[in-house]
Amino acid sequence: MPYRAASELAAGVASFVQAAARAGGAVLIAAARANLGFLRERLHAADGQVAWADISSAGLNPARLTALLRQLAAGAPGRGLWCVHEAAWPARSAEELQEVFRHEALLNLALADAQASILCPYDTRLGGVVIACAEETHPAVIRGSRREPSSSFTGSIPAQCDLPLDPPPADAQVLEYRDDLAGVRRFATARARLAGLAPERTADLVSAVSELAANTLSHTTGPGTLTMWRTGGEVVCQAEDTGQITDVLAGTARRDPAALGGGRGLWLVHQLCDLAQIRTGPGGTTIRVHMHLDQRRETAPPGSAQVGSRVAGRPGCRAGTGRRGRIGLPGGLVRSHPLRWGSVPCGMALFWAADAFAAWAGSQHSASR
């Protein structure tokens, strides 16, 4: 549904919410702050059926959204997941948008067997290239009142998402590590503090870097290399080793902490960092993580957008969205105000909110039967 007015965005979302109501489903609308406020104002009549999530910060790393939607779909057996999900907005960087499309492509795999209906708006101010990538990662697109197959859908991750990363700057600091995780943590702590990263954010970054280095030591026989530098507005840390990640969905599901085996490290990295770029192949793996020095990222006001759609498993559509997050549940069923997380790491706060939404949606489903 390509559109050039905010009113068309509201109309598309309202139609989706009405379809959910007919199916007896509750809806999560997860969007950036500007569009969230606008939609809530326009859909006030449906407020009792809708939960609202501001993902301007908590969803800054798109991989968090992949894991969130997998969790929500798994928690909705028998009733299905209904979600409006805005993963892309004009304030996103080019690197973030690349990871948005990786996330969108991976959802086709992650939700292949789920009963899920997900509507994904795209603002046309993002440009023709972005809209083309959205259509490439969604099997159907909504145009006006019509839902039609996407002629460019491939079912795979867009090639641009796996282009080699730009090399680090010449003044980047480098550490080679073999078995000294304490040395890795000291190196990361010192560089993050020198760059001006806040203490709690430094702790998050050091935890993420420690997980990456531990993966090197656990899964490869060679040394790893850590490279750190500061850009104008963020601290960047890159871990490289000779291993290869063969599971494209690695890090996109929250594992039970009590479960045996690995798989939690990369998930934790996504929860702690504002962005994680992964390039992997037979020649080795590079993972580059970003932490913004300024924790506030404002988004542009609502403009024109495109809403695409995707079928995931049984009836449902999916259509073609950092740090602290919140989900407000209507009717006082959980609490009367949006949930707020204080200093909890943003990604994990989003998952606690997802648990609250799942409980509320279940109560709504039971009440509608």
Residue, then its C-alpha position, 0 to 999 in steps of 0.5 A: m500500500p504505497y501512500r504519500a499522506a499520514s492519513e493513508l498510513a492510519a487507514g492501512v493500520a486501521s484496516f489491519v486492526q479491524a481484520a484482527a478484531r474480526a479474528g478475535g485477535a489483539v494487536l501490538i503496534a510497534a513503531a517509532r515515537a512520531n508515528l506511534g503518537f500519530l497512530r494512537e491519536r487516530l485509532h483511539a476507538a480501537d485502544g482497548q484492542v491494541a497495545w503500543a510499543d515505542i521502538s525508537s530506542a529499543g528497536l534500534n538494533p533490528a536483530r532485537l525485533t527478529a527475536l522479539l517477533r519470534q518470541l511473540a509468535a511462539g507465545a500465541p499458539g492457537r490465536g496467532l500473532w497480529c502486529v504492526h511493525e515499523a522497522a525502518w524510519p528516516a532517521r536510521s543510518a545506512e548501516e541500520l537500514q541494511e540490517v533492517f532488510r536482513h531482519e525482514a528477510l530472516l522473518n520469512l524463515a523464522l516465522a515460516d511455521a507460525q500463525a502470524s499477521i504482521l504489517c510493516p509500514y515503510d516511509t517513502r522518504l526513505g527513497g526508491v532503493v529502500i522501498a525496492c528492498a522492502e518489496e524484495t523481502h516481502p512476498a506481498v505488498i498492499r497498494g491502496s485496498r489491494r493486496e498483491p504478490s511482490s514481483s521482486f520477492t526472492g525469499s533470500i537476504p538481499a545481496q547488499c546486506d552481505l557486502p564487505l564492511d568498510p575497513p576500520p580507520a587508520d587510527a583504530q586501536v587493535l588487539e590480538y587475543r588468544d586466551d586472555l579474556a581479561g585483557v580483552r575486557r581491559f582493552a575494551t573498557a579503556r577505549a570506550r571510556l576514552a571515547g566518552l561512552a557513559p559508564e553503564r553503556t561501557a559495561d554493556l559494550v564490554s559484556a558484548v565484546s567479552e561474549l564475542a571473544a569467548n566465541t572465538l576461543s570456544h569455536t576456533t583454533g586461531p587467534g582473534t582480533l579486536t579493533m576499536w575506534r570512535t566515529g563522530g557519534e559512536v564507539v565501534c568495536q570489531a571482532e574477527d576470527t577464522g570461524q564461520i556462523t552457519d546458522v543464519l538465524a543465530g542470535t535471533a531467539r532467546r534461549d532458556p538460561a538453564a538450557l544446556g549448550g551455547g547460542r546465548g552469546l550472540w543473542l546477548v550481543h544484539q540486546l546490549c548493542d545499538l547495532a551488530q553487523i555480521r559478515t561470515g563465510p568460509g574465510g572467517t567471521t567479522i562482527r562489528v558492533h556499534m554503541h551511540l554516545d548520545q542515547r537519544r535518537e529522535t525520529a522524523p514526524p510521520g510523512s508518506a509511507q508504504v505498507g507491504s504484507r507477507v504471509a507467514g505460515r497460516p492465515g496472516c500477512r506480513a508487510g513491508t520498522g534503541r535502547r530503553g523501550r516501553i509497551g503500554l497495555p490498554g484497559g489497565l489489564v497489566r498496568s495503566h501506564p506504559l511500562r518503563w525500564g529505568s537502566v535495564p539493558c534495552g533489548m532485554a526490557l523489550f522482552w519483558a514487555a513482550d511477556a506482558f503483551a503475551a499475557w494480555a493478548g491471551s486474556q483478550h483471546s479468552a474473553s472473545r471466545 
